């Protein structure tokens, strides 16, 4: 079995996602598939592709250091990221999807971004949300 871990951009939340995913992969004895999704074509810049590659390289270094089996996947398949992550998780028959969510209001309500909300509502697998 494999875990799909969706990464967005470097942040404190990304570090928490990586830490959780690496610990969970060890407990489950599962391989991690790190993914970063970009639409592609004229909707994606070369700078965004480079940033995605660097994000995945950083995740790979952390997985190697933790002794966790992994693969990285930069998804540029002409799909919006929410659909792309859901479809990829289904294609690889993931056991779980790990994705980040963020607080957006001072009142502290947890709101899901459009990608996270789409994954939560449409993934066939359990979705673990890290804030």
Long-range contacts (C-beta under 8 A, 24 or more apart in sequence): 1-28, 1-30, 1-31, 1-93, 1-94, 1-95, 2-30, 2-31, 2-32, 2-33, 2-92, 2-93, 2-94, 2-95, 3-28, 3-30, 3-31, 3-32, 3-33, 3-94, 3-95, 3-96, 3-97, 3-98, 4-33, 4-35, 4-85, 4-88, 4-89, 4-92, 4-94, 4-96, 4-97, 4-98, 4-125, 5-32, 5-33, 5-34, 5-35, 5-59, 5-97, 5-98, 5-99, 6-35, 6-36, 6-37, 6-81, 6-85, 6-97, 6-98, 6-99, 6-100, 6-115, 6-119, 7-34, 7-35, 7-36, 7-55, 7-56, 7-59, 7-100, 8-36, 8-100, 8-115, 9-51, 9-55, 10-55, 10-58, 13-100, 13-102, 13-130, 13-131, 14-55, 14-100, 16-100, 16-130, 16-131, 17-98, 17-99, 17-100, 17-130, 18-59, 18-62, 20-98, 20-128, 20-130, 21-98, 22-62, 22-63, 22-66, 22-68, 24-96, 24-98, 24-128, 25-68, 25-69, 25-70, 26-66, 26-67, 26-68, 28-95, 30-95, 31-68, 31-69, 31-70, 31-71, 32-63, 32-68, 32-69, 32-70, 32-71, 33-70, 33-71, 33-72, 33-73, 33-88, 33-92, 33-94, 34-59, 34-60, 34-63, 34-70, 34-71, 34-72, 34-73, 35-72, 35-73, 35-74, 35-75, 35-84, 35-85, 35-88, 36-73, 36-74, 36-75, 37-75, 37-76, 37-77, 37-79, 37-81, 37-84, 37-85, 37-88, 37-115, 38-74, 38-75, 38-76, 38-81, 39-76, 39-78, 39-79, 39-80, 39-81, 40-76, 40-77, 40-78, 41-78, 44-76, 49-74, 49-76, 80-115, 80-118, 81-115, 82-114, 82-115, 82-116, 82-117, 82-118, 82-119, 82-122, 83-118, 83-122, 85-115, 85-119, 85-123, 86-118, 86-119, 86-122, 86-123, 86-124, 89-123, 89-124, 89-125, 90-123, 90-124, 94-125, 95-125, 95-126, 96-125, 96-126, 96-127, 96-128, 97-123, 97-125, 97-126, 97-127, 97-128, 98-127, 98-128, 98-130, 99-127, 99-128, 99-129, 99-130, 100-129, 100-130, 100-131, 101-129, 101-130, 101-131, 102-131, 103-131
